[in-house]
Amino acid sequence: MSMISLAAMPAVVEPRFAESSFKTILLFCCTGLVASFGLMAHGIDLAAGLM
C-alpha cells in the first residue's frame, strides 16, 4: 500500500464516526423530550421531589 492511501484512510473514517456520534446524541435528546412530554401529558411532575 502506498503512503497516500494510508494517509487518506483516517480522513474517510472520521466523518462517519462524527456523524454517528451526532445521530446518537440527537436520538438521545429527542427520546428524552418525548418521554418528558408524555409524562407531562399524564400529569406526572418530575420536579416534585426537588422542593
Buried (B, 14 or more C-beta within 10 A) or exposed (E): EEEEEEEEEEEEEEEEEEEEEEEEEEEEEEEEEEEEEEEEEEEEEEEEEEE
